[in-house]
Amino acid sequence: MEPIASPAMLDWLRRDPREAPQIELAGRTLPVVIRRLAHARRLTLRLSPDGSEARVTMPRWGRTAEALAFARARADWLERQIADLPQVPPPAGGGQLAYRGRVLAIEHAPGGSRRVRLTDTSIVLGGPAETLGPRLRRWLTTEARRLLADDLAHYCALAGLPVPKLALSNAQRRWGSCSAKGAVRINWRLVMAPDAVRRSVVAHEVAHLVHFDHSARFHGLLGDLYEHDIAEANRWLKREGRGLYALFG
């Protein structure tokens, strides 16, 4: 949810994981993405939401060799994190799918209409079983665009701003971002999160359209814009966000 703030950060965002440093871990090769920040005072390590890479944040003057040694020394912790990743089967009839914070049953009737229909407890659709997953993903992204566009217009109106261009993101590293030119990108997977959580990310990025930092003024504006508890929304993302990546890979 941080803004793109420096060339170094842009380089990190554009890094091809295939070119990243790597460590050997539990019979697999795990890329290590290194993020150097001027304000960092120590090394920190985390696993990406989908388990595809380890991420080390370190002071700007830190060396790659130090980051790799730091990750290797915590191999046991990384292995436990990977083992704890949610194991979710592909969406299928009889399964479940999260939508706006509710877990709904998937009711698949092969001879029925392919159009997705919502009930209080389920998502109903027909068509071939083998295309059910991709069709559900397209439906979710369509819903995400509709909901996020409404959210963005709402918070821009509160902030007295014109509504910027909205793009959906499939980023593995952040829920939202905005550029210096004012374009806003929001992760489509937030359509599966509770409304208050999704809206917190949009409010965050709208506040960045005014204050391109995390200053006291930024947090003050965010508090004025967002109608719920921002700390609680952030806690939900930290606790549950990884699970949003499990279903569609």
TIDOLO-925811 format. One record per residue: residue number from 1; residue in three letters; chain; x, y, z of N, C-alpha, C in turn. Coordinates in steps of 0.05 Angstrom, whole numbers. Example, Ala and Ser with C-alpha at 12.3 -4.5 7.8 and 13.67 -1.06 7.14 Angstrom:
2
R  1  Ala  A  264  -114  156  246  -90  156  264  -66  156
R  2  Ser  A  257  -45  142  273  -21  143  258  1  157
This chain:
249
R  1  Met  A  16  -24  0  0  0  0  17  25  0
R  2  Glu  A  43  22  -4  61  45  -5  61  57  -33
R  3  Pro  A  66  83  -36  68  95  -62  94  88  -75
R  4  Ile  A  96  90  -102  121  86  -115  137  112  -111
R  5  Ala  A  159  111  -96  171  135  -86  199  140  -95
R  6  Ser  A  212  121  -108  240  125  -116  248  106  -138
R  7  Pro  A  269  113  -154  278  95  -174  286  68  -163
R  8  Ala  A  298  67  -140  305  42  -128  281  24  -123
R  9  Met  A  260  36  -113  235  20  -109  223  11  -135
R  10  Leu  A  224  29  -156  214  21  -182  230  -3  -193
R  11  Asp  A  256  -2  -189  272  -25  -198  264  -50  -184
R  12  Trp  A  258  -48  -158  250  -72  -143  223  -83  -153
R  13  Leu  A  205  -65  -159  178  -73  -169  181  -86  -196
R  14  Arg  A  199  -77  -213  202  -88  -240  219  -113  -241
R  15  Arg  A  231  -120  -219  250  -143  -220  236  -168  -230
R  16  Asp  A  249  -182  -248  240  -208  -257  249  -228  -237
R  17  Pro  A  230  -243  -224  238  -262  -204  258  -283  -214
R  18  Arg  A  259  -288  -240  277  -307  -251  306  -297  -249
R  19  Glu  A  310  -271  -246  336  -259  -245  344  -254  -216
R  20  Ala  A  327  -259  -197  333  -253  -169  353  -273  -157
R  21  Pro  A  368  -264  -137  385  -283  -122  367  -306  -112
R  22  Gln  A  379  -329  -106  364  -352  -98  377  -366  -75
R  23  Ile  A  360  -381  -60  370  -399  -40  357  -426  -44
R  24  Glu  A  370  -447  -35  359  -474  -36  344  -479  -11
R  25  Leu  A  319  -488  -14  302  -491  9  283  -515  6
R  26  Ala  A  287  -535  24  269  -558  25  265  -570  -3
R  27  Gly  A  287  -574  -17  285  -587  -43  275  -570  -66
R  28  Arg  A  274  -544  -61  266  -526  -83  284  -501  -82
R  29  Thr  A  284  -487  -105  299  -462  -107  280  -439  -103
R  30  Leu  A  286  -423  -83  268  -400  -77  282  -374  -83
R  31  Pro  A  270  -358  -102  282  -332  -108  282  -314  -83
R  32  Val  A  302  -297  -81  303  -277  -59  303  -249  -71
R  33  Val  A  282  -235  -66  280  -207  -76  290  -188  -54
R  34  Ile  A  308  -171  -60  321  -154  -41  311  -125  -45
R  35  Arg  A  301  -113  -24  291  -86  -25  308  -69  -7
R  36  Arg  A  322  -49  -18  339  -31  -3  325  -4  1
R  37  Leu  A  322  4  26  308  28  33  326  46  51
R  38  Ala  A  325  72  46  341  91  61  334  91  90
R  39  His  A  309  87  97  300  88  125  303  62  140
R  40  Ala  A  310  40  126  313  14  139  338  15  157
R  41  Arg  A  335  4  181  357  3  200  366  -26  206
R  42  Arg  A  352  -45  196  359  -73  200  348  -90  178
R  43  Leu  A  356  -115  177  345  -133  157  319  -146  166
R  44  Thr  A  300  -148  149  275  -162  155  269  -181  132
R  45  Leu  A  255  -203  139  249  -224  120  220  -231  121
R  46  Arg  A  208  -235  97  181  -246  96  178  -262  71
R  47  Leu  A  157  -278  71  151  -295  48  128  -282  32
R  48  Ser  A  130  -283  5  109  -271  -11  83  -286  -6
R  49  Pro  A  60  -272  -11  34  -285  -5  29  -312  -18
R  50  Asp  A  41  -316  -41  37  -342  -55  60  -361  -50
R  51  Gly  A  79  -353  -34  102  -371  -28  122  -373  -51
R  52  Ser  A  121  -355  -71  138  -358  -94  166  -346  -90
R  53  Glu  A  169  -329  -69  195  -317  -65  198  -307  -36
R  54  Ala  A  223  -306  -27  229  -293  -1  237  -264  -7
R  55  Arg  A  229  -246  12  234  -218  8  250  -207  32
R  56  Val  A  273  -196  26  290  -184  47  290  -154  43
R  57  Thr  A  284  -140  64  286  -111  65  311  -104  81
R  58  Met  A  327  -86  71  352  -79  85  360  -50  80
R  59  Pro  A  379  -40  96  388  -12  91  400  -9  63
R  60  Arg  A  399  14  53  407  19  25  436  11  20
R  61  Trp  A  453  13  41  481  6  37  487  -24  41
R  62  Gly  A  467  -40  46  471  -68  51  479  -83  26
R  63  Arg  A  493  -106  30  503  -122  8  485  -145  2
R  64  Thr  A  484  -154  -23  468  -177  -30  476  -201  -15
R  65  Ala  A  502  -205  -11  512  -229  3  501  -229  32
R  66  Glu  A  498  -206  45  487  -205  72  458  -213  72
R  67  Ala  A  443  -204  51  415  -211  49  411  -241  46
R  68  Leu  A  428  -253  29  425  -282  24  433  -298  49
R  69  Ala  A  453  -289  63  461  -303  88  439  -300  109
R  70  Phe  A  426  -277  109  404  -273  128  381  -292  122
R  71  Ala  A  374  -295  96  352  -313  89  360  -342  94
R  72  Arg  A  384  -350  88  392  -377  93  392  -384  122
R  73  Ala  A  399  -366  139  400  -371  168  371  -375  179
R  74  Arg  A  352  -366  164  324  -369  172  308  -389  154
R  75  Ala  A  323  -408  143  310  -427  125  288  -443  139
R  76  Asp  A  292  -450  164  272  -466  179  246  -450  181
R  77  Trp  A  248  -424  186  225  -407  188  211  -405  161
R  78  Leu  A  226  -402  139  214  -400  113  199  -426  106
R  79  Glu  A  211  -449  113  199  -475  108  172  -477  122
R  80  Arg  A  172  -468  147  146  -469  162  126  -451  150
R  81  Gln  A  134  -427  140  115  -409  128  104  -421  102
R  82  Ile  A  121  -434  87  111  -447  62  92  -470  69
R  83  Ala  A  99  -485  89  81  -507  97  54  -497  106
R  84  Asp  A  53  -473  117  28  -462  127  11  -447  106
R  85  Leu  A  21  -446  81  6  -433  60  -21  -447  56
R  86  Pro  A  -42  -432  52  -68  -445  48  -68  -464  24
R  87  Gln  A  -79  -487  27  -81  -506  5  -111  -507  -4
R  88  Val  A  -116  -493  -25  -144  -490  -34  -147  -503  -62
R  89  Pro  A  -166  -522  -65  -170  -534  -91  -181  -514  -111
R  90  Pro  A  -177  -519  -137  -189  -501  -157  -219  -500  -153
R  91  Pro  A  -231  -477  -160  -260  -474  -156  -275  -494  -173
R  92  Ala  A  -295  -507  -161  -311  -528  -175  -338  -529  -162
R  93  Gly  A  -356  -542  -176  -383  -546  -164  -380  -560  -137
R  94  Gly  A  -395  -551  -118  -393  -563  -91  -372  -550  -74
R  95  Gly  A  -355  -533  -86  -334  -519  -71  -344  -493  -60
R  96  Gln  A  -325  -476  -53  -332  -450  -42  -316  -428  -54
R  97  Leu  A  -326  -403  -52  -312  -380  -63  -318  -356  -46
R  98  Ala  A  -298  -341  -38  -302  -317  -23  -310  -293  -41
R  99  Tyr  A  -330  -278  -32  -339  -255  -47  -348  -234  -27
R  100  Arg  A  -334  -211  -27  -341  -189  -9  -342  -198  20
R  101  Gly  A  -323  -215  27  -321  -224  55  -338  -247  63
R  102  Arg  A  -355  -256  44  -372  -279  50  -363  -304  35
R  103  Val  A  -363  -327  48  -356  -352  35  -381  -364  25
R  104  Leu  A  -383  -366  -2  -407  -376  -15  -403  -403  -28
R  105  Ala  A  -423  -420  -28  -422  -446  -41  -423  -442  -71
R  106  Ile  A  -408  -458  -86  -410  -457  -115  -429  -479  -124
R  107  Glu  A  -451  -470  -136  -471  -489  -146  -469  -489  -177
R  108  His  A  -460  -512  -187  -455  -515  -216  -476  -533  -228
R  109  Ala  A  -491  -522  -248  -510  -538  -263  -502  -538  -292
R  110  Pro  A  -489  -559  -302  -477  -559  -329  -496  -550  -351
R  111  Gly  A  -522  -557  -348  -541  -549  -369  -553  -522  -365
R  112  Gly  A  -546  -508  -344  -558  -482  -338  -543  -459  -352
R  113  Ser  A  -553  -435  -347  -540  -411  -359  -512  -408  -348
R  114  Arg  A  -494  -398  -366  -467  -393  -358  -465  -368  -341
R  115  Arg  A  -485  -351  -342  -485  -326  -327  -484  -331  -297
R  116  Val  A  -467  -318  -283  -465  -321  -254  -489  -308  -240
R  117  Arg  A  -501  -323  -222  -523  -312  -206  -517  -316  -177
R  118  Leu  A  -522  -295  -161  -517  -296  -133  -543  -300  -117
R  119  Thr  A  -541  -317  -97  -562  -319  -77  -550  -311  -50
R  120  Asp  A  -565  -313  -29  -555  -306  -2  -532  -324  7
R  121  Thr  A  -531  -349  -4  -512  -368  6  -494  -380  -16
R  122  Ser  A  -499  -374  -41  -485  -388  -62  -481  -371  -87
R  123  Ile  A  -462  -382  -104  -457  -372  -130  -466  -393  -150
R  124  Val  A  -485  -387  -167  -497  -407  -185  -490  -401  -214
R  125  Leu  A  -480  -421  -228  -474  -418  -256  -474  -445  -270
R  126  Gly  A  -478  -444  -296  -477  -469  -312  -453  -470  -330
R  127  Gly  A  -455  -484  -352  -433  -486  -371  -414  -509  -365
R  128  Pro  A  -394  -513  -382  -375  -535  -378  -360  -533  -352
R  129  Ala  A  -356  -556  -339  -341  -556  -314  -312  -547  -317
R  130  Glu  A  -300  -554  -340  -272  -549  -344  -266  -519  -348
R  131  Thr  A  -286  -503  -354  -281  -474  -356  -292  -459  -333
R  132  Leu  A  -301  -473  -313  -314  -459  -290  -295  -440  -276
R  133  Gly  A  -270  -450  -270  -251  -433  -257  -245  -407  -271
R  134  Pro  A  -237  -408  -297  -231  -383  -311  -256  -364  -312
R  135  Arg  A  -279  -376  -315  -303  -359  -316  -309  -345  -290
R  136  Leu  A  -304  -359  -268  -308  -347  -242  -288  -325  -237
R  137  Arg  A  -263  -329  -247  -243  -308  -244  -251  -284  -260
R  138  Arg  A  -261  -287  -285  -269  -264  -300  -292  -250  -287
R  139  Trp  A  -311  -265  -275  -333  -253  -261  -323  -236  -237
R  140  Leu  A  -304  -247  -222  -293  -233  -199  -279  -207  -208
R  141  Thr  A  -264  -208  -229  -250  -184  -238  -270  -163  -248
R  142  Thr  A  -291  -172  -261  -312  -152  -269  -325  -140  -245
R  143  Glu  A  -332  -156  -225  -343  -145  -200  -323  -127  -186
R  144  Ala  A  -298  -134  -186  -277  -117  -174  -276  -90  -187
R  145  Arg  A  -276  -89  -213  -275  -64  -227  -299  -46  -220
R  146  Arg  A  -323  -58  -219  -347  -43  -213  -346  -32  -185
R  147  Leu  A  -339  -48  -165  -338  -39  -137  -316  -19  -132
R  148  Leu  A  -292  -25  -144  -270  -7  -139  -274  20  -153
R  149  Ala  A  -287  21  -176  -293  46  -189  -312  63  -171
R  150  Asp  A  -332  50  -159  -350  64  -141  -334  74  -117
R  151  Asp  A  -317  58  -105  -301  66  -82  -284  90  -89
R  152  Leu  A  -270  88  -112  -252  110  -120  -267  136  -124
R  153  Ala  A  -290  135  -137  -306  159  -141  -315  171  -114
R  154  His  A  -322  153  -96  -332  162  -69  -310  177  -54
R  155  Tyr  A  -286  165  -52  -265  178  -37  -253  202  -51
R  156  Cys  A  -253  202  -77  -243  226  -91  -263  249  -87
R  157  Ala  A  -288  244  -86  -308  265  -81  -303  276  -53
R  158  Leu  A  -298  259  -33  -293  268  -6  -268  285  -5
R  159  Ala  A  -248  278  -21  -223  293  -20  -223  317  -39
R  160  Gly  A  -244  320  -54  -246  342  -73  -227  339  -97
R  161  Leu  A  -224  314  -106  -206  308  -128  -221  298  -152
R  162  Pro  A  -210  302  -176  -222  289  -199  -216  259  -197
R  163  Val  A  -233  243  -209  -229  214  -208  -207  206  -228
R  164  Pro  A  -185  193  -219  -164  186  -237  -170  160  -251
R  165  Lys  A  -152  153  -269  -154  127  -283  -151  104  -263
R  166  Leu  A  -167  84  -265  -166  60  -248  -156  36  -264
R  167  Ala  A  -137  22  -254  -128  -3  -267  -128  -25  -246
R  168  Leu  A  -136  -49  -254  -135  -72  -236  -108  -84  -237
R  169  Ser  A  -99  -92  -213  -72  -103  -210  -75  -133  -202
R  170  Asn  A  -55  -148  -210  -52  -176  -201  -26  -179  -186
R  171  Ala  A  -17  -157  -175  10  -156  -162  11  -176  -139
R  172  Gln  A  35  -187  -135  40  -205  -113  52  -191  -89
R  173  Arg  A  58  -165  -92  73  -151  -72  58  -128  -58
R  174  Arg  A  35  -120  -69  21  -98  -57  -8  -99  -64
R  175  Trp  A  -24  -86  -48  -53  -85  -52  -62  -61  -69
R  176  Gly  A  -46  -40  -67  -53  -16  -83  -29  1  -87
R  177  Ser  A  -30  17  -108  -8  36  -113  -19  59  -129
R  178  Cys  A  -4  81  -128  -11  104  -146  15  115  -156
R  179  Ser  A  15  126  -180  38  137  -192  39  168  -188
R  180  Ala  A  62  179  -194  64  208  -192  45  223  -211
R  181  Lys  A  37  209  -232  18  221  -251  -11  218  -243
R  182  Gly  A  -16  204  -221  -43  202  -210  -58  177  -217
R  183  Ala  A  -46  159  -232  -60  134  -238  -61  116  -213
R  184  Val  A  -84  103  -209  -88  86  -186  -91  57  -195
R  185  Arg  A  -76  39  -182  -78  10  -187  -86  -4  -161
R  186  Ile  A  -107  -21  -163  -117  -35  -140  -118  -65  -147
R  187  Asn  A  -110  -82  -128  -109  -111  -133  -138  -121  -134
R  188  Trp  A  -144  -135  -157  -171  -145  -161  -180  -165  -140
R  189  Arg  A  -161  -179  -127  -168  -199  -107  -182  -188  -82
R  190  Leu  A  -181  -162  -79  -194  -149  -57  -225  -152  -59
R  191  Val  A  -235  -160  -82  -264  -165  -85  -272  -188  -67
R  192  Met  A  -253  -205  -60  -259  -228  -42  -258  -220  -13
R  193  Ala  A  -247  -197  -6  -244  -188  22  -270  -174  30
R  194  Pro  A  -273  -170  56  -296  -154  65  -296  -126  53
R  195  Asp  A  -319  -114  49  -321  -88  37  -303  -67  51
R  196  Ala  A  -303  -68  78  -288  -48  93  -258  -50  87
R  197  Val  A  -248  -74  83  -220  -78  77  -214  -68  49
R  198  Arg  A  -230  -76  30  -226  -66  2  -226  -36  1
R  199  Arg  A  -245  -24  15  -247  5  14  -224  19  28
R  200  Ser  A  -212  6  48  -189  18  62  -166  22  43
R  201  Val  A  -162  3  25  -140  5  6  -145  28  -14
R  202  Val  A  -170  31  -23  -176  53  -41  -173  79  -27
R  203  Ala  A  -183  82  -3  -179  107  12  -150  113  16
R  204  His  A  -134  93  21  -105  97  25  -93  109  0
R  205  Glu  A  -100  98  -24  -88  108  -48  -98  136  -55
R  206  Val  A  -123  142  -49  -134  169  -54  -119  189  -36
R  207  Ala  A  -114  182  -11  -98  199  6  -71  204  -5
R  208  His  A  -59  184  -19  -33  188  -32  -34  207  -56
R  209  Leu  A  -58  210  -68  -60  229  -89  -56  258  -80
R  210  Val  A  -60  262  -54  -56  288  -42  -29  290  -28
R  211  His  A  -22  270  -13  4  269  1  19  244  -7
R  212  Phe  A  40  248  -24  54  225  -35  75  215  -16
R  213  Asp  A  67  209  8  85  200  29  69  187  51
R  214  His  A  81  182  74  67  171  97  70  190  120
R  215  Ser  A  68  216  114  70  236  135  46  238  153
R  216  Ala  A  48  254  173  25  259  191  1  270  176
R  217  Arg  A  7  287  156  -15  298  139  -29  277  123
R  218  Phe  A  -13  258  113  -25  235  98  -44  219  117
R  219  His  A  -34  212  140  -50  196  159  -75  211  168
R  220  Gly  A  -71  237  171  -94  254  179  -116  254  158
R  221  Leu  A  -108  257  133  -127  256  111  -140  229  109
R  222  Leu  A  -124  208  111  -135  181  109  -156  176  131
R  223  Gly  A  -150  186  155  -170  184  177  -195  199  171
R  224  Asp  A  -193  221  157  -217  237  150  -233  223  128
R  225  Leu  A  -219  210  110  -233  197  87  -246  171  94
R  226  Tyr  A  -231  154  109  -240  127  113  -259  125  137
R  227  Glu  A  -282  112  133  -304  113  152  -302  91  174
R  228  His  A  -283  73  171  -280  51  190  -253  53  204
R  229  Asp  A  -246  32  217  -220  30  232  -198  21  213
R  230  Ile  A  -180  39  206  -159  32  187  -141  11  198
R  231  Ala  A  -136  12  224  -118  -7  237  -130  -35  236
R  232  Glu  A  -156  -37  239  -169  -63  238  -168  -74  209
R  233  Ala  A  -172  -57  189  -170  -66  162  -142  -76  155
R  234  Asn  A  -121  -62  165  -94  -70  160  -88  -97  174
R  235  Arg  A  -99  -100  198  -95  -126  212  -108  -149  196
R  236  Trp  A  -131  -144  185  -144  -165  169  -127  -173  145
R  237  Leu  A  -116  -153  131  -99  -159  108  -74  -174  116
R  238  Lys  A  -62  -167  139  -39  -181  148  -45  -209  156
R  239  Arg  A  -69  -213  168  -76  -239  178  -88  -257  156
R  240  Glu  A  -104  -246  138  -120  -262  119  -112  -258  90
R  241  Gly  A  -96  -237  85  -91  -229  57  -78  -251  41
R  242  Arg  A  -60  -267  53  -46  -288  38  -66  -308  26
R  243  Gly  A  -88  -312  41  -107  -332  31  -121  -323  5
R  244  Leu  A  -121  -297  -1  -134  -288  -25  -118  -296  -50
R  245  Tyr  A  -93  -304  -47  -77  -313  -70  -78  -343  -74
R  246  Ala  A  -90  -357  -56  -88  -386  -57  -105  -399  -79
R  247  Leu  A  -129  -387  -85  -148  -401  -102  -140  -400  -131
R  248  Phe  A  -132  -377  -141  -127  -374  -170  -98  -373  -176
R  249  Gly  A  -80  -377  -157  -51  -378  -163  -39  -351  -170
